[in-house]
């Protein structure tokens, strides 16, 4: 009998994709009475508990006979690093005050920029680390964190350095992204674009992706094209905020660039869905943002499914979409966007990982990272069926237990790290 560092089983239900990306209509792998053997950071074996229990002995053993086990959640779109808050603006929006008026009064995104720029490095790092620890409680094991609240290149570089520094002490994997967010108010736009391009060489070792907010009120298609072109030449992965507020041609850029993901897409023309499919670009949807915008707009879910576009889900955590809970994202994706429970699970694991360029996580199969969640529910349908409760029972990151609650499971003393 082979000794392993972690043995999970018997498992009531184990659900995972068979390969990545997952597309609507593909059969997932669903195992009842299953087991998972983990050795170090990776999954060694997955299969029926009768087989796993006879072949492996775990230094740490976790029974899950009443539970669901899945891959750890991946959040591919967050604005996690900023100072301050804007809760007062919610009341203004409810009173019908237009965003333009909120900006005129000194609110909105530029308010967050001012607060963030004024905060010290240590304050920002502490805030970010607190949020990174918080997200793991809900089952998130990999997360993307964007800059964007510095605007000026020197401040953006500062924020990226803080993200990288904080990631060293974080309990999960952090993917830094340089976000070209909004134009500055005190600088010519053309000069600003030139300054952004000039800063890319300094940013190269600090960010995996470059993302541009291409939309009405942000950057034009031409401005975005220039930034993406220069970023691509320097080897950055490319992401794009597009078609959130309005369609101005931003999603058309998928024809010109290899975009890992296009995000938001509330105003995506159906003709461009075929374009995303042909380019194998992930559509990352952000249902909490749909809620916070108080809009009737919805991404074209049915057409995305029909054409086989891989769909991912993200939290879009920001001052305007304040939730660190990917489970809430999954619940809203079902009740607000009409996505099925299996679709939601795959969008929050394998496809989210795929959108970030990972091929080593998001799937519960031998050889993949042991990023796992044991859920306090009996099957995958409960994940987006039950609302408002943290259903994560045990969170495992690279084979190490991060979170566990006293209810519903017994963890041996050997499992403590």
MIZA-576346 format. One record per residue (C-alpha): residue number from 1; residue in three letters; x, y, z negated. Coordinates in steps of 0.1 Angstrom, whole numbers, padded with zeros to 4 digits, m for minus. Layout:
N
 resi resn    xx    yy    zz
  NUM  ALA     X     Y     Z
...
This chain:
417
 resi resn    xx    yy    zz
    1  UNK  0000  0000  0000
    2  UNK  0015  0033  0011
    3  UNK  0017  0061 m0015
    4  UNK  0004  0096 m0004
    5  UNK  0002  0129 m0021
    6  UNK m0035  0133 m0018
    7  UNK m0064  0109 m0012
    8  UNK m0099  0121 m0007
    9  UNK m0127  0096 m0007
   10  UNK m0151  0080 m0006
   11  UNK m0166  0109  0013
   12  UNK m0203  0111  0019
   13  UNK m0199  0128  0053
   14  UNK m0168  0141  0072
   15  UNK m0174  0163  0102
   16  UNK m0148  0176  0126
   17  UNK m0142  0184  0163
   18  UNK m0124  0157  0183
   19  UNK m0103  0183  0202
   20  UNK m0100  0220  0208
   21  UNK m0116  0242  0218
   22  UNK m0151  0228  0210
   23  UNK m0179  0237  0234
   24  UNK m0216  0236  0228
   25  UNK m0230  0201  0237
   26  UNK m0198  0183  0229
   27  UNK m0202  0155  0203
   28  UNK m0184  0161  0170
   29  UNK m0169  0133  0150
   30  UNK m0192  0125  0121
   31  UNK m0181  0098  0097
   32  UNK m0201  0085  0067
   33  UNK m0184  0069  0037
   34  UNK m0150  0082  0050
   35  UNK m0116  0088  0036
   36  UNK m0087  0112  0042
   37  UNK m0051  0104  0034
   38  UNK m0027  0135  0031
   39  UNK  0010  0133  0028
   40  UNK  0027  0167  0021
   41  UNK  0012  0194  0043
   42  UNK m0004  0172  0069
   43  UNK m0032  0147  0073
   44  UNK m0018  0112  0076
   45  UNK m0049  0092  0083
   46  UNK m0087  0096  0086
   47  UNK m0112  0067  0088
   48  UNK m0137  0045  0070
   49  UNK m0132  0045  0032
   50  UNK m0129  0007  0032
   51  UNK m0098  0009  0054
   52  UNK m0083  0041  0039
   53  UNK m0086  0029  0003
   54  UNK m0069 m0004  0011
   55  UNK m0040  0011  0029
   56  UNK m0032  0042  0007
   57  UNK m0027  0051 m0029
   58  UNK m0029  0087 m0038
   59  UNK m0008  0105 m0063
   60  UNK m0038  0128 m0065
   61  UNK m0073  0113 m0058
   62  UNK m0105  0132 m0053
   63  UNK m0138  0113 m0050
   64  UNK m0164  0130 m0028
   65  UNK m0192  0104 m0026
   66  UNK m0219  0131 m0027
   67  UNK m0201  0157 m0006
   68  UNK m0193  0170  0028
   69  UNK m0156  0174  0039
   70  UNK m0146  0197  0068
   71  UNK m0116  0215  0080
   72  UNK m0108  0247  0062
   73  UNK m0125  0279  0075
   74  UNK m0106  0303  0097
   75  UNK m0115  0340  0098
   76  UNK m0102  0354  0131
   77  UNK m0113  0390  0128
   78  UNK m0108  0412  0097
   79  UNK m0099  0447  0088
   80  UNK m0088  0436  0054
   81  UNK m0062  0464  0047
   82  UNK m0076  0497  0037
   83  UNK m0081  0518  0006
   84  UNK m0114  0532 m0007
   85  UNK m0150  0525  0003
   86  UNK m0180  0542  0019
   87  UNK m0210  0528  0001
   88  UNK m0226  0563  0000
   89  UNK m0228  0563  0038
   90  UNK m0252  0533  0037
   91  UNK m0278  0556  0022
   92  UNK m0272  0582  0048
   93  UNK m0277  0557  0076
   94  UNK m0309  0545  0060
   95  UNK m0321  0582  0059
   96  UNK m0315  0583  0097
   97  UNK m0283  0604  0096
   98  UNK m0264  0598  0129
   99  UNK m0228  0585  0127
  100  UNK m0216  0616  0145
  101  UNK m0231  0637  0117
  102  UNK m0214  0615  0091
  103  UNK m0181  0620  0109
  104  UNK m0187  0658  0110
  105  UNK m0192  0657  0072
  106  UNK m0158  0641  0068
  107  UNK m0171  0605  0066
  108  UNK m0168  0574  0087
  109  UNK m0136  0558  0099
  110  UNK m0115  0589  0096
  111  UNK m0124  0591  0059
  112  UNK m0110  0556  0054
  113  UNK m0079  0566  0074
  114  UNK m0072  0595  0051
  115  UNK m0077  0574  0020
  116  UNK m0055  0546  0033
  117  UNK m0027  0570  0044
  118  UNK m0028  0586  0010
  119  UNK m0025  0553 m0009
  120  UNK  0009  0540 m0020
  121  UNK  0024  0509 m0006
  122  UNK  0020  0491 m0039
  123  UNK m0017  0501 m0042
  124  UNK m0024  0488 m0007
  125  UNK m0005  0456 m0012
  126  UNK m0023  0449 m0045
  127  UNK m0057  0455 m0028
  128  UNK m0048  0433  0001
  129  UNK m0036  0404 m0021
  130  UNK m0067  0406 m0042
  131  UNK m0088  0402 m0011
  132  UNK m0066  0374  0002
  133  UNK m0071  0354 m0030
  134  UNK m0108  0361 m0030
  135  UNK m0115  0348  0005
  136  UNK m0100  0314 m0004
  137  UNK m0128  0309 m0030
  138  UNK m0152  0306 m0001
  139  UNK m0132  0281  0019
  140  UNK m0111  0303  0041
  141  UNK m0076  0289  0047
  142  UNK m0063  0310  0076
  143  UNK m0071  0346  0082
  144  UNK m0063  0374  0107
  145  UNK m0056  0408  0092
  146  UNK m0056  0439  0114
  147  UNK m0039  0472  0109
  148  UNK m0058  0502  0123
  149  UNK m0064  0526  0094
  150  UNK m0031  0544  0099
  151  UNK m0037  0556  0135
  152  UNK m0003  0572  0140
  153  UNK  0024  0547  0150
  154  UNK  0045  0553  0119
  155  UNK  0015  0546  0096
  156  UNK  0005  0515  0116
  157  UNK  0040  0501  0113
  158  UNK  0038  0508  0076
  159  UNK  0005  0489  0073
  160  UNK  0019  0460  0093
  161  UNK  0049  0457  0070
  162  UNK  0025  0457  0040
  163  UNK  0005  0429  0057
  164  UNK  0036  0409  0063
  165  UNK  0049  0415  0027
  166  UNK  0016  0405  0011
  167  UNK  0013  0374  0032
  168  UNK  0044  0360  0015
  169  UNK  0025  0359 m0018
  170  UNK m0009  0349 m0003
  171  UNK m0025  0315 m0009
  172  UNK m0034  0311  0028
  173  UNK m0019  0317  0062
  174  UNK m0021  0353  0074
  175  UNK m0020  0364  0110
  176  UNK m0010  0401  0114
  177  UNK m0026  0420  0143
  178  UNK m0017  0455  0155
  179  UNK m0051  0472  0161
  180  UNK m0052  0504  0183
  181  UNK m0084  0515  0165
  182  UNK m0095  0551  0173
  183  UNK m0079  0582  0188
  184  UNK m0063  0607  0164
  185  UNK m0080  0640  0160
  186  UNK m0048  0660  0159
  187  UNK m0030  0647  0190
  188  UNK m0036  0647  0228
  189  UNK m0049  0613  0239
  190  UNK m0024  0608  0267
  191  UNK  0005  0616  0243
  192  UNK m0010  0592  0218
  193  UNK m0011  0564  0243
  194  UNK  0025  0571  0251
  195  UNK  0034  0570  0214
  196  UNK  0016  0537  0209
  197  UNK  0035  0521  0239
  198  UNK  0068  0535  0226
  199  UNK  0062  0519  0192
  200  UNK  0055  0484  0205
  201  UNK  0092  0473  0204
  202  UNK  0093  0482  0167
  203  UNK  0060  0463  0161
  204  UNK  0072  0432  0179
  205  UNK  0084  0413  0148
  206  UNK  0055  0425  0127
  207  UNK  0024  0414  0147
  208  UNK  0013  0383  0166
  209  UNK m0014  0401  0185
  210  UNK m0023  0436  0198
  211  UNK m0059  0444  0197
  212  UNK m0076  0475  0212
  213  UNK m0110  0490  0203
  214  UNK m0123  0495  0239
  215  UNK m0158  0511  0236
  216  UNK m0178  0543  0237
  217  UNK m0163  0566  0212
  218  UNK m0130  0547  0210
  219  UNK m0107  0540  0240
  220  UNK m0115  0539  0277
  221  UNK m0110  0511  0300
  222  UNK m0080  0529  0316
  223  UNK m0064  0536  0282
  224  UNK m0069  0500  0271
  225  UNK m0055  0486  0303
  226  UNK m0023  0506  0298
  227  UNK m0019  0494  0262
  228  UNK m0027  0458  0270
  229  UNK m0003  0458  0300
  230  UNK  0026  0471  0280
  231  UNK  0018  0447  0251
  232  UNK  0017  0417  0275
  233  UNK  0050  0426  0289
  234  UNK  0065  0425  0254
  235  UNK  0050  0390  0247
  236  UNK  0022  0399  0223
  237  UNK m0010  0379  0223
  238  UNK m0039  0400  0234
  239  UNK m0073  0405  0217
  240  UNK m0100  0430  0224
  241  UNK m0129  0448  0206
  242  UNK m0154  0452  0235
  243  UNK m0190  0459  0244
  244  UNK m0200  0466  0207
  245  UNK m0215  0500  0210
  246  UNK m0221  0501  0247
  247  UNK m0209  0484  0279
  248  UNK m0184  0507  0296
  249  UNK m0165  0480  0315
  250  UNK m0143  0468  0287
  251  UNK m0151  0431  0290
  252  UNK m0141  0433  0327
  253  UNK m0105  0434  0315
  254  UNK m0107  0397  0310
  255  UNK m0102  0395  0347
  256  UNK m0068  0412  0345
  257  UNK m0054  0398  0312
  258  UNK m0050  0365  0294
  259  UNK m0071  0375  0264
  260  UNK m0071  0351  0235
  261  UNK m0104  0365  0223
  262  UNK m0130  0392  0230
  263  UNK m0149  0402  0200
  264  UNK m0183  0418  0192
  265  UNK m0200  0416  0227
  266  UNK m0234  0429  0217
  267  UNK m0237  0446  0251
  268  UNK m0218  0420  0271
  269  UNK m0234  0417  0306
  270  UNK m0244  0382  0315
  271  UNK m0223  0383  0347
  272  UNK m0192  0387  0325
  273  UNK m0200  0355  0306
  274  UNK m0189  0335  0337
  275  UNK m0157  0355  0337
  276  UNK m0149  0346  0301
  277  UNK m0156  0309  0309
  278  UNK m0133  0309  0339
  279  UNK m0105  0325  0318
  280  UNK m0110  0302  0288
  281  UNK m0113  0333  0266
  282  UNK m0129  0328  0232
  283  UNK m0160  0349  0224
  284  UNK m0157  0359  0187
  285  UNK m0190  0369  0173
  286  UNK m0195  0390  0141
  287  UNK m0230  0386  0127
  288  UNK m0224  0407  0096
  289  UNK m0216  0436  0119
  290  UNK m0249  0430  0136
  291  UNK m0266  0433  0102
  292  UNK m0246  0464  0091
  293  UNK m0252  0482  0124
  294  UNK m0289  0476  0119
  295  UNK m0292  0469  0156
  296  UNK m0316  0447  0177
  297  UNK m0287  0440  0201
  298  UNK m0275  0404  0202
  299  UNK m0246  0387  0221
  300  UNK m0259  0365  0250
  301  UNK m0257  0332  0230
  302  UNK m0276  0311  0254
  303  UNK m0255  0321  0284
  304  UNK m0223  0316  0265
  305  UNK m0234  0281  0257
  306  UNK m0245  0273  0292
  307  UNK m0212  0283  0307
  308  UNK m0191  0265  0280
  309  UNK m0174  0296  0266
  310  UNK m0158  0287  0232
  311  UNK m0175  0307  0205
  312  UNK m0158  0317  0172
  313  UNK m0171  0335  0142
  314  UNK m0154  0362  0121
  315  UNK m0163  0383  0091
  316  UNK m0152  0417  0105
  317  UNK m0146  0427  0068
  318  UNK m0143  0465  0068
  319  UNK m0157  0495  0050
  320  UNK m0188  0491  0072
  321  UNK m0191  0453  0069
  322  UNK m0182  0445  0033
  323  UNK m0181  0407  0029
  324  UNK m0152  0384  0023
  325  UNK m0174  0354  0024
  326  UNK m0172  0333  0056
  327  UNK m0201  0312  0044
  328  UNK m0223  0343  0046
  329  UNK m0210  0347  0082
  330  UNK m0221  0311  0090
  331  UNK m0255  0316  0074
  332  UNK m0262  0348  0093
  333  UNK m0250  0332  0125
  334  UNK m0278  0307  0122
  335  UNK m0306  0330  0109
  336  UNK m0296  0361  0129
  337  UNK m0280  0348  0161
  338  UNK m0298  0314  0164
  339  UNK m0267  0293  0163
  340  UNK m0271  0257  0153
  341  UNK m0254  0243  0121
  342  UNK m0229  0222  0141
  343  UNK m0222  0252  0164
  344  UNK m0216  0274  0134
  345  UNK m0192  0250  0117
  346  UNK m0171  0245  0149
  347  UNK m0171  0283  0155
  348  UNK m0157  0288  0120
  349  UNK m0130  0261  0121
  350  UNK m0116  0247  0154
  351  UNK m0126  0276  0177
  352  UNK m0115  0303  0153
  353  UNK m0081  0286  0150
  354  UNK m0079  0282  0187
  355  UNK m0086  0319  0192
  356  UNK m0056  0327  0170
  357  UNK m0033  0305  0191
  358  UNK m0032  0277  0166
  359  UNK m0032  0241  0177
  360  UNK m0023  0225  0143
  361  UNK m0054  0232  0122
  362  UNK m0092  0234  0124
  363  UNK m0095  0197  0130
  364  UNK m0095  0168  0104
  365  UNK m0074  0143  0123
  366  UNK m0040  0127  0118
  367  UNK m0011  0151  0124
  368  UNK m0031  0183  0117
  369  UNK m0025  0205  0087
  370  UNK m0043  0194  0056
  371  UNK m0065  0225  0054
  372  UNK m0097  0211  0040
  373  UNK m0128  0220  0021
  374  UNK m0148  0196  0000
  375  UNK m0183  0211 m0001
  376  UNK m0210  0209 m0028
  377  UNK m0235  0198 m0002
  378  UNK m0242  0163  0012
  379  UNK m0240  0171  0049
  380  UNK m0230  0198  0074
  381  UNK m0266  0210  0080
  382  UNK m0266  0225  0045
  383  UNK m0238  0249  0052
  384  UNK m0260  0273  0071
  385  UNK m0294  0260  0057
  386  UNK m0288  0271  0021
  387  UNK m0283  0308  0016
  388  UNK m0264  0329 m0009
  389  UNK m0244  0303 m0030
  390  UNK m0207  0296 m0028
  391  UNK m0209  0260 m0016
  392  UNK m0171  0254 m0016
  393  UNK m0162  0229 m0043
  394  UNK m0125  0222 m0036
  395  UNK m0103  0241 m0012
  396  UNK m0071  0225  0001
  397  UNK m0044  0245  0019
  398  UNK m0015  0226  0035
  399  UNK m0022  0197  0011
  400  UNK m0023  0219 m0020
  401  UNK m0055  0224 m0040
  402  UNK m0064  0261 m0042
  403  UNK m0098  0262 m0056
  404  UNK m0121  0238 m0075
  405  UNK m0152  0241 m0097
  406  UNK m0160  0219 m0126
  407  UNK m0193  0207 m0112
  408  UNK m0198  0177 m0090
  409  UNK m0163  0163 m0088
  410  UNK m0136  0149 m0110
  411  UNK m0100  0158 m0101
  412  UNK m0073  0137 m0117
  413  UNK m0046  0155 m0138
  414  UNK m0020  0145 m0111
  415  UNK m0038  0169 m0087
  416  UNK m0028  0200 m0107
  417  UNK m0001  0222 m0092
